Structures are given as structure tokens and as C-alpha cells.
């Protein structure tokens, strides 16, 4: 559910190679994939003549096959089948690149005709995005026409406000929290043979209430069900109701949805939670754990999802943010052995159903006095590192990071202040450390940014230049996440930054992700068993470490960027080879630098068990994790169960946009989401009773919106990328900033501080 966002200079291409037709007396012509690559390159260079030649060549060679493939389809190919329609995808992509070039050249009428051609004749074509997914060429063409005809501007002025309804419960539960021991028996608790046997079905149904398992029939006696149905509010697929503000309709839709009860209960709990019906939500989530802990499903990214574990995280989240409920959870856990791969058939699931119970008066008094939330660390058990930055593990298993002898919790930000209109896909991305648009000798974003307090997109007299670095310092940021490539970091610039603002840097090397540093082409991808690729990547790391290891701002080294998801590398197909190479690289780093720990950057916990077995030299496990408003769920516990290493989140965030939300509501939702994500991180740092104690902090993605991430870099797009666990239901890639760039007219200087900035300013300036 995570994907790369680092600003690499990439040219879009497809993930696999198909050969072109071969003639009887000559070599095979250039592949359609190569023609797409060259077309993007010609477009980024502004070479219109070369682009036209490439597009015509692609049409001559592959258009007949493309049209045959289009005629075979009645919808988009199933996930994993896209490369079977390579000719269709690549012909449409080439046509799109040409149409976009015409649009950028202000040839409006011709561009519209070209975009319409794609919509009419290549409707099921999909193009490959280097960040790891396919996008509809026809949909992007429609979006372009809307931009060219001014429809988008009119839509931007409209405020889409949906009225939130509330589920209508005709037969409410008789118990706020269900004591399952009263109504049945637990067998095999903590084993793979766990199950719950209902003895008193009628009593449990009354206690749990309408719509929650096992109360299956009460909903049909609810008079509102038939009324809502007659009103036509239940039309559509149940998945269309996941992010609906019509919670009454969503409730009825999901109670009757054709999904396993384990999936249904999770989404019913989410609907109740959104409606402020917290007892109903808790009953739904706990019913899932008790009755259907073995349920598994698949994410948009075709990775396993376990609703039971997510339900436990939701329970803890609700109890954490609603202390007025006076409830606590006890002994609730679902452990999944072999759960770190994409094969659900080998899973061994052990369930501890536990209970939700009321806090005692004694516990309430202790909490009111501020007692019972912290635990003593005891004496250090071991220490990693001997210099400026060290890791310390205590006898209770908890971990702390120390910098210059003081405890250090990572309060990090991904900082990539991209000027509106720039895009790595078009080869126009500049190095923000060197960019000086106004020619005053200072970097634009870091030193010349100013806050548009009244959001009128004008710099008023009371809005002086302050700079991003000063704003981030006030917010409580102490760490920046940077990569060694594609833009080389400026050592003198970073020294000045560290001296003036105290920021430290986690320096990353992509280690072959996107084929960067390995010498591989995008089409072939980095092969972690290829000696030449390994040699090139190791040399890249060696150069980075030797150049920066003595710099005062270096906090730690980060290897990779969720390489385990693949994308121009085979780490997803050969994870053992990948992590063995990571271990080799970490071992070399530690042979020359004992001052700074080494972390690997994973995509969530995929292949965590393989990492634990094959990368003992890596000091820290870090990951990009996007799971939901509740935080990171079983993440901390999973790592503790498999590896004793400390951990931090290298990337987490939330877009400040949702199609059913006003911009103000979306900012509120983003702030609440990120507030609760940090609460989960804080609870799992050293010295907290309820957490695991292995968390070192986290890095928010990101400082300011980057407009290039979804199609047109000169426009702040509202187009969704992929389904995601956010208030708007999708990854709106261009809206993840803690700050925005307003209407873009004063980029790269203008900053509008979103609500999350002030939430984090409070959180990060007080001691955890």
C-alpha cells in the first residue's frame, strides 16, 4: 500500500519487455517499450520533430496489433495481465505524449483532437507509471481536455459538500461491550485451531445488536432499510459506499454486502466509527476478532490484508483517543506466522480473542495522577556504535537512539520543495539546494519562503520572508530525509543548515531501486544476483559514505527505498538475494564508520522474516507505512516477534484532499490522521507501558505539495492515483504537504500552513 516518491529523474516505461515483429531478412524493429521511452525523452527535451518521428514509427509498427487488442477488451485488463496488451498500451501512450506536447505548445485545438482520438479508439489502454502502477490513458486524456476547455477551473470554484447521515439502528444492542464468555466457549486460544462456539445464540444476538454478527436478520425488520432502498440510495457496488457520507445507506449496504463476514465487520466498524457510534464500532471490531480472525483479503496492490489485525488496531486507537469511554483492552492479539509474504496459503494464525472491559476505579485514579503510563528502562543491555550516534537497548528490550550523548527521537520530514511546473518525468527537476530563482544568492525554499497567512495568494506587508528551515524548526522538525542521488547533496549547504537550525540528515542510497546506481537499464531492472550490478551499487554506497561520514549533520544511513516492492529491480522476486546484498553493504559501511547506524528502508513488513534471517549487520529496520488513521497496527509487534532490532517509519502521511470534503474539512481530516499516527509512534517509543518500546520516531511525508505527481506539473490535480486508506479513499499524490503552494503563482516561495503544521508544532515541541 506504499510506493516510491523520491525525486529520481526517471522516464516512464513498462515493467516488462515485449519484442516487436521480426522480418524475414533483417533484425527485429525497435520494441514498443523502447519507442515509449524515447518519446518521453524527446518530449522532455522539447524535440518536437524527433517526437513526431517516434510516434509515427510506433503507429506504423504496432497500431494494427493495438487495435486488435482493444477489440478483445470490454474493460481494463485484470491486475497482472496488463503486459499482455503491450502494443495497445504503448501506442496509446505515444499518442498521449504527442498530445501533451501539443498542449504544452499552446496548440489547443489540435491537442484536443489528439486526446479525443485516444478516448475514442484506445479506451482500455493503460500506461505504466515508474512509481509502480498503471494509469488509464483515456482518463488522463479526458482530464487534459477538461483543462484545455476550462471545465477544471469551473469545478475548482465549486464546493462539493455532502450531508453526512447516521446509521439507523432499529434493534440496538443490550450491552455496550459484549462479554463473550456469557454466550459461548473459547477453544484453542493462542493456537491455530482457535474457534468460538456460540451456546446462547439468542442472548448474543440481543447483546450485540442489529447488523453485527451473529444478528443477521434484524436489519430486514428495520423500517428505514426499506425506505432507504426505495429512495434509490442503495444503488451501486458496496465498495462505492466505503467513503460515502451517507452513512445510513453505507450501513445497510455493508450489512448485506456479498463479502465474507470478516471483511463486512471491519467496514461496518469503520462506518459506526465515522458516525461517532463508538460502542457499536467496538462491538463490530471485536466480533471480527472473536468469530473470524482467519479472514484474509487483498489490497489494491495485490498484497495480503488481515482484517482481524486491523480491527485490533482500530480497537486500541478508539480507546486511546476516547478516554471518556473508560474502557481498556486485555490480551487481544492475532499472530500470523509466515505472514510476511504474498502467499496466504502458508499462513498459520494464532488468535487471542481477549476482552474489552471497563477500567477499575484504581486505574482511573492512577491515570488521573499521570501514573502507570511509563515504565522504567533499567540498565543498558547492549550498545551499538561507539561515536556520535548510538543505539542503546535496555534490559526490558526497549530501544533508544542517542546523538551526541542525548536521547534522540526522530521527528523527521521529507523535504523536496519542487517548484510548480517542474517534473522529473520531463527532466526539468532542479536541485533545491542550488535553486535561486530570485538571484539573491540564497536557496529559494529553505531561506526565501514566506507564509500566506490570509491565503489570498499575495505577499502582504505583514507576511515577511521567513524560509522553510525556520518554519520547520518552529514546528519541531529535527531530521530531514535526503537521498544521495539523483541530485548530489551540497556539503557546505548542509553544514550551514545544521549550524543554524540543528537539523540532522538521514542520508539514503536507492541501492538499485528504479535501476539507480546499478548500471541496469529501466527495462532490465536491477538484478541483485548480477555481479556487475552489485559492484556498481556497492561503489555508489562507498562513495556516499566516504564523502559524508565525517559531516556533523549525518544521523544514519538508509539503504534502499521500499525495494522489496520491485519496480525496475527484482528484489520482490529475489528477496533473499536482495537482503543478503543489503547485509554485505551494511557490513562494509560499519567497517569504515562506527559513528552512524545503518537502516534498511522496506515497504511495510513484506519479507520481514527474510530480512531478519539474512541481514544481521543492519542496525535498524525502517519502512514506508500507510495503514490508516489508527496508526501502524501490528507493525511494532510484528517486528518485535521476528527481529529484535529497533525501528522507525521512514514515510507516513495523508493527503489534504477528498472529493466529498471541503478543503477545510480535508485539512481537518489530514491533521487528525497524522496526529493519531504520531500518537501510535510515541506510544511505542522507549519507556511506555502499552507499547513495544522499539520505535525511534518517524518521518512525515511531506513538507509541501508537489504538483508534478499526477500528470500536469503546472496544475494542482484532483485526480486520484490508487485506492488508499485515507479520508478521501485514494492516494491524492499532489496533496500530501504539511504546507501548500497556494494557487502556484508564487512558487517556490509561497507557503500556506495547513492545520497539521500547528498540530505537530504542539506535539513535537513537548517531551514524549
N, C-alpha and C positions, 0 to 999 in steps of 0.2 A: 504493500500500500504506500511505498515511498519511492521517489525517483530523483535522479540527479538534477541539481540546479546550478552546478558550478559553471562559471562563465568560460567554458572552453571554446576555442574557435573551431567549430565543427561545421561540416557540410552535411545536410540531411541525405540519408541514403536508406536502402532497405537492409534488413537484417540478414538476408541470405542472397546468394548469387545464383542467377539462372543464366544459362547460355543462350545466345541468340541462334538463329537458324544458320546452319553451315552450308556453304555452296559446294558443288562437286569438284571445283578446281581451285579453290582458294581457302584461306583461313576464315574462321568464323568472324562475323562482324562484331563490332563492339556490343557489349551487353546493354540491355535497357537500364540496368542499375548504374553502369558507368556513365551513360548518357545523362541520367538524372544528376549524378554527382557533378559532372562538368557543367550542366545547365545552371545549377545553383552557383557554381564558381563564377561562371560568366556573368550571371545576374549581379552577384556581389561586386564584381569588378566594373559593372556598368558597360559591359561589352555587348551592345545590342545586336551587332552583326553576328558575332560568334554564337550568341544565344539563339538567334533565329536559325542558324545552320544546324545547331544541335537538336532543336525541337523538330525541324523538318526531317532530320535523319531518324529520329525516334519514331516519327509518324510513318515514314517510308518502310522501316524495318518491322515495326511492331503493332501498327494500328489495326491491321486485319485481325490479328490474334486478340488484341484488346477488345474489339467489338464482339468477337465470338465469346469471350469470357463474360462480357457484360450481358449478353443474351442468355447465358446459362444461369444468371442470378436473379433472384426475386427479393434479395435483401443482402446486407453485408455478410461476407464470409464469417463462419464461426471463428472464435478466437483460436489461434494456432494454425488456421488454414489460409491466412492472408497471402502467404508467398506462393500459393498455387495459382494466384491471379496476378502474377508479377507484371505481365505485359499491360494489363488494364491499369494497374496501379501506377506504373511508370509513365505510360503515355499521358494519363490524366495529370500526373504531377508535372511533367514537362510543359503541358499546355497551361497549367496553373502558374508556373514560374514565368512564362511569357506574358500571361495576362497581368500578373502582378507588376512586371516590369513596365508594361504599358500604362498601368495605373500610376506608378511612381513617376512616369514621364509625362503625366497630365494628359494622356490620350484617353480621355474619359469614355467616349462613345465606343471606340474600338475595344477598350478593356472590358466594358460591359458585355459586348457581343462575345468576346472570348470566354468570359466567365459563364455566360449563359450556355455556350456550347458544351462546356463541361457538365453543367447541371442537366442538360437535356440528353446527352449522349453517353456520359460516363458516371452515372449516378451512384454506382456501387464501388467506385474506386476509392482506395484508401492509401494515404501516403505515410511513410514511416518517419516518426519524429526521433531524433537522436537521443532524447531523454527517456525513451523506452516504450513508446506506444504508437498506435496508428491513429490517424485522423481522417475524417471524411473530406475529400477534395471538393465534393459538391457543396457541402455545408459551408466550408470556408469561402467558396465562390459566392454563395448566397450572401454571406456576411460582407464580402467585398462590394457586391452590388449595393447593399444597403448603405455602406459607407459612401460610395460614389454618388448615390441618389439622394443623400441627405436624410434617409429614414432613421439612421442611427442617432443623429443629433436630436431629432424629434422624440425618439424613445428615451434618450437620456434625460430630457426635461420632464418626462412623466414620472410620477411617483407611484410605484406599484405597491399597494398596501392591501394585504389580505386580512380579513377579520378572523381572529382566532376563535374557534368554538371549543367546547369542552365535552368529553365523553359523557353520555347519559347512562348512568347505571340504574337499572330498574330493580335489581336484587343485589344490594351491597353485601359485602362480607360481614359476618357477625364478629369476626376477630380482626383487629388491626394488624396483628402479627400472628401467623399460624404456628402453633406448637404441633409439629407433625407426629410426635410421639403419642398424642392422644388419638390419632386416627389410623395408625398403621404401624408397621415394623420395618426397621432397617436391617438389611443383611449385607454382609461382606464389606462393611465400612473400611475404607482405606485399601481395598483390593480391586482387581479388575472385574470381579464378579459382583460388585455392589449393585443392589437394587432396593427399591422401596415398595413394599406391599401394602396397598390400601385395605384396611379392615372395615372402616366405617366410611363408606363412600358418601352417604347422605350427609353425615356430620361434617366431613371435609369440604364437600361442595358448599354447604351453608357457610362455613367459616371462611372459605377462600373468596366467595362472591362470584358474581356473574362474569363470564368471559375469561376466567383464569382456570387453567386445568386443575381438577377434572370436571369443573362445572361447564359442561358442553352445551346444554340445551336452553339455559335461562335466557340467553340473548334473543331467541326466537319469540319469547313472550314479552320482550321489551317493546312497547308501542312505538318508541322512537325509531326502532330499526326499520319497521315497515314505512314509516313516514319519510325517513331519510332516503330509503330506497326509491319511493315514489317520486321524490324530488329530483331524482337522477344524480344524486351526489355520490353514488357508489359505482359509477361507470368508470371503466379503466382498469388497468392492472394494479394489483396490491402494492407493487413496488413504487408506483406513481404517488402513493399516499405516505411514503416514509417521511418526507419533508413537508407535507401539507400542513397548512394552518387550520384546516378543517379537521380538528382532532376528533370530533364526534364521528364523522364519516370514516376517518382513518381507523378508529377503534373497531367499528363494525366490519370494515373491510378486512382487517387483520385477524379478527376472531374467526372469520370464515375463509381465510386465505388457504390456498392449496399448497401449504408448506408443512414440513414436519413441525410438531408441536414445540420442539426446542427452539426453532427459528421464530415461530409465531410468538412465543412467550417473550423473547428478547425484544421484539419490536412493539409488542403490547406494553411492556415495561417502559420502553422509551416514550411511547405516546402518553402514558399516565404521568411519567416524569415531566414531560413538556407541559402538561396541563396542571402541574402543581399538585397532583394526586399522589403524594409520596408513599402513603401506606399501600395503595394499590400497586404502585411501581415495585415496591419492595416485595410484595407478595408474588408478583409475576416473576421477578428475577429469581427469587428463592425457589419458586415452584420449578423453574427450569433446572436449577442445580439438583433439587431433590429427585425429580422424575426423569429428566432427560440429559444427564451430564455427558453422555457419549455423543451428543449431536455434533456433527461437523458440517460445514458448508464451505463455499468457495468465494473468494473475493473477486473483485473486478480484475485483479492482476493474476488470477488463477493460482493463488496460494491458499492453503487451508485456513479456515476461520473456525474457532471453537466458541460458540455462543455461551457455553457454561462458564468458561473462564472470564469472558467479557461481562457476564451477569454478576459474577462475584466482584469484579472491579467496579461495576455500577453500584452495587450494594454499599461498598466501602466509601465510594465517592459521595453518595447521598447521605450517609451517616456522618461523613466528615463535614459537609457543607451545611447540614441541617442539624446542629446540636440540639435544637429545640425539640426534636423528636425523642430525645432522651433514650436512644437505642444504641446497641453495640452488637457486633457480630462475633461469634465464637466458633473457632475450629471449622471454618468453611474453606475448602480447598479442592481443586481439581488438578491433579498432577498427570501430565501426559508424557509418557516415555516414548522416545522415537518421534517426538512431535516437531522436530526442527528441520524436517524435510518436506517435500511436496507429496509424499505418499501416505495417505490416511489409512491404508490397509495394514500398516505395521504398527499403528498406534496401540499403546497399552495405557488405558485410562483408569486412574485410581481416584475414587471420589470420597471426600469427607463432607457430608451434607451440612454438618454443623447446625447452628441456630442463630436466629436474630432474637435478641432478648432485651429487656429493659435494664438500664443501668441502676445499680443499687444506690441508695442514699449516700453511702460511704464513698462510692466512686464519683458521684456528683460533687460532693464536698471537696474531694482531692482535686478534681479538675478545676473547680472554682478557685482553689488556692494556688493553682498552677503547678500542682504536684502530679506525679505519675506519668508525665509526657516524655520525660528524659530518663536516660539510663547512664550509669557510669561506664566509662570506657575501659578503665583499668590500665595496666601497663602495656606498652607496645610488645607485640609478639614477634613482629619482624619489620624490617625497614628495607625499602627498595630505593636505590640511589644513594649517593654519598655527598652530593653537592648542593646546588642552588634549589633544585626541585626534588622533593622526595615523596614517596608513598609510605604510609605507616598503617599497619594492620594491628588492631588491639586484640586482646585475649578473648573478647566476646565476638570476634570475627568482623567487627566494623572497620571501615577504611576511612582514612583522611589523606588529602593532598596537602603538602606543605610547600610554600615558596618563601625562600629567604627566612626559614625558621618559623613562619607563621601559618596557621591553618588557612587554606585557600579553597573556597567553594567557587566553581566555575560559573560565573554569571556572564554568559557569552552572547555574542550577536554575529550573525553572518552579515558582513559588510561588503556590499557591491553596489555603490551608488551610480547606477547606469543612467547616463543622460538620455532623455526621451529622444527616440529616433535611431539610437544605436542598437546594433544587434550582432551577436557573434555569428549567427547564421548567415548574415550578409557581409561578414568580415569587417564590420565598422566599429567593433567594440574597442574603446580606448582604455588605457591603464589609468585608473582613478588616482593613483599616487602621483601621476605626471600631468594629468589634465588640468589646464589653466586657461579656461575659456575667456576670462576677462583680462588676462595678461598682466595680473598684478604680482606674479611671482609666487603665488600660493596655490595649493591644490584646491579645486573648486568645492567639492562636498565637505571634506574634513574641516576646512577653515573659513569658507565663504558662504555656507548655507545660512539661511535666515528663516525664522518661524512666522508663517502667515497666521497670526492669532485669530483674526476675524474671518479667515477663509474667503477673502474677496479676490484672491489671486493677484493682489497688488502689494508691493512693499510700502507700507505706510510709515510715517515718521517714527512711530513707536515700535517698529519692527527691525531692530538693528541686526547686522551680521553677527552671528554667534558661532557657527560652524558645527558640523556633526559631532566632532570629538567632544566639544564642550557639552553638547546636549546628551551624548551617551554617558559621559562622566556623571552628569546630574542624575541620569536615570539609574545609575549603579552598575553599569557595564564595567567589567574588569578584563574581559578577554575577547579578542577578535579571532574568527576562524578564517584563515587565508590559505591559499594553495600556491605552491612554488611555480606553477605554470598555469595557463599559457603566458600570463604577464609576469615577468620577473619582479619579485618584491624589491623595493628600494631600501637598502640597509640604512642609509643616513636618514631617510624619511621616517622609518620605523623607530630609529633611536630617538629622534626628536619627539615623536608621538609618545614613546614610553617615558621620556624625561618629563614632558609637560603634563601628561594625563595618567601615567601609570599603567596603561593598557599592556597586557601581555598577549602573545600570539601563539596559537596552536598552528604550527606550520605543517601543511599537508602535501603529500605527493600522491597523484592519482594512481600510481602503480599499475599502469596499463589500462585503466578504465577509459573508455572511449578510444582505445588504442593509443592514448597519450603516453609517451615515454618508452614504448616497447619497440618502436620501429615498424609495427604492423600497419597495414592499410586498414581503413574502416571495414571494408568488405570481408577481409580475412579475420580481423579481430585479434586481440592479444591471446596467445596460447601459452599458458603457464607451464607447459611441458617443453616448450621450444627453447633450446639453449641460447639462441641469439636474442630472443625476446627477453629472457631472464637477465642476460648480460646487460642489455640496454637499460632495463629498468633499475637494476642494481646500481649501475653507473649514475643514473639520474638521481637516485637517493643519495649516493655517496657525495655527489657534487653539492646537493642541497645541504646535507649535514655539515660537511667540511666548511661550507661558506657561512653557515648561520649558527653553528653550535656554540660559539662564544659570545653571541649577541645577548645583551641583558634582558631583552623582551621575550625571548623564547621560553614558553611554558612546557611544551611537549611536542612530540612528533606524531602525526596522524598518517597512517598508511591506507590509501585507497579511499573510495567514496561509494559505499554500497556495491562493491564489485561483485558480490555474490548474486546480484540480480542479473548479471550478464551485461548486455549492451556493448557491442564491439569488444567483447572478451568472452572467454569460455569458463570463467570462474563459477558460473551457475551449473555447468556441465561437468567440470572437473574441480569440485571444491577442495578435495584433499590436496591436489597439486597446488592449488592457489594458496591455501593456508600453510602448506609446507614452505612455499616460497616466501610468504609473509614472515614466517619464523626465521628463515635464513637472513632476510633483510634486517629484521629486528636484532638478531644476534650480531650482525655486523655493526649496526648503529651503536649498540651497547659496548662494543669493543673499543670505540673511539670517543664515546660520550656517555659518561655516567651521571651527568648533571640533569638529564631530561628523560622522563619516561617515554615509552613507545606505546601508542594505541593503534588498534585496527578499527577502521570505520566500516561497519557492517550495515546491511539493510535489515532492520529489526533483528529477529533471532534466527533467521533462516541459516541452517548449517552450524548453529551454535555448538552442537556436540562435536562436529568435525573440527571446528576451531579449537575447542578445549583439548582435544587429543593431539593436535598436530602443530600448535603454535604456543608452546610453553614459554618462549622467550618474550612474547608480547606481554607488557605490563598491565594494560588497561583494555577492556572491551568497550568500544563505543559504537553507537548505532544511530541512524536516522529513523525516527519512530513517529508515526502518525496513527493513533488508535482511536482517539475520541476525546470528548470533554472531560471524561473521568481521569485522564492521565495515561498511564502506561500499563495498567493492569498487572498481569503476572510477570511482566518483563524482569523486574528486580529479582523476584523469587526464582524464575527460570534460570537466570544466570547463576544465582547462588547454589542452586541444586546441581548444576553441571560444572561450573567453574568457580573457583574461589577468588577470582580477580575482581577488582573494583570496576566501576562502570560509569560512564556519563552519556548523556544524549547529545549527539553532535548536531542534530537538527530536529526541531519541532516547531509547529506554527499553526496558523489558522487564517484563512482569507477574511478580509473585512468587506465581504460582499455576499449577498444571497438574493436570488431573483424574486423571492417573496418577501424580502425585507427592505425597509427604507435604509438609506446609508447610515442614519443614526442608529437604527436597530442592529444593523450588521456590525457596526463598531462596538456596540454593547456586547453582542454575542462573541466577537473576537476577544474582547477584554476578559469576559467571563471564562471563555475556553482556556486562554493562556494563563489566567490566574489559577485555575484549577490544575492545569498541567504542572505549574511550578509548585503548587501545594503538594502534589504527589512526589515530585523530585525531593523537596525539602523533607518530607516525612520519611524518606528512605536514606537520608544522609546520616552520618555517624551520630550516635547518642540519642536516637529517638526510639521509643518503646515499640511502636506499632510497625515501624519499617524494618527493612532488611539490613540497612546500615552500609550498603555498598555503593551508594550514589555519591559522585563527586561534583555534580552540578549539571548544567545543560546549556545549550546554545540555541537561542531563538532564531528562527528563520522568518523574516529577515529585517534589516533596518528600514529600507524604503522600497516602495513598489518599483518593479522593473517592467516596463511596458512592452518589451520585445517578446515576452514569454509565450504569448498566444497570438501569433500571426503578425499583425501590423505594428511595428515598433513605434509608430507615431500616434498610435491610438490606445487608450486605456480600455482594453477589450472586456466585455462582459460574457464572453463565450466560455463555456465550461470545457475543461480538458477531459476529466475522467471522474467517475464516482468516487467520493471520498467521505470520511467520517466528520463532516463539518456542518455548521448550521445551515448552509445553503445546499448541502448534499453533494457537492462537487469540488474538485480542485480548481478554484479560480486563480490560476497561477500568477496573475498580474496584481493580486490584491493582498499579498501576504505581509506587506510592510507594517512595521510599528508606526511609520510615518508615511504620508503620501506625497506626491509631487503636484497636487492640485490639478489644474487643467493642463499642466505641462508646458505652459508658455514661458515659465521662468526656470525651467530645468537647465542645469542641475543644481540650482541654488534654493528654490522654494521648498519648505517643509511644512506640512500640516500635521501636527501631532495628534495621533489617534488616542482614544481613551486608554488603550492598553499601555501606552507610554507612561501615563500617570499612575496606573495600577502597578506597573513594575517599578516605577520610581519609589513607590512606598514599600513594595516587597523587598527590593534589592538594597535598600538603604537601612534595613534593620537586621539585626542578627537573627539567624535561623535558630 
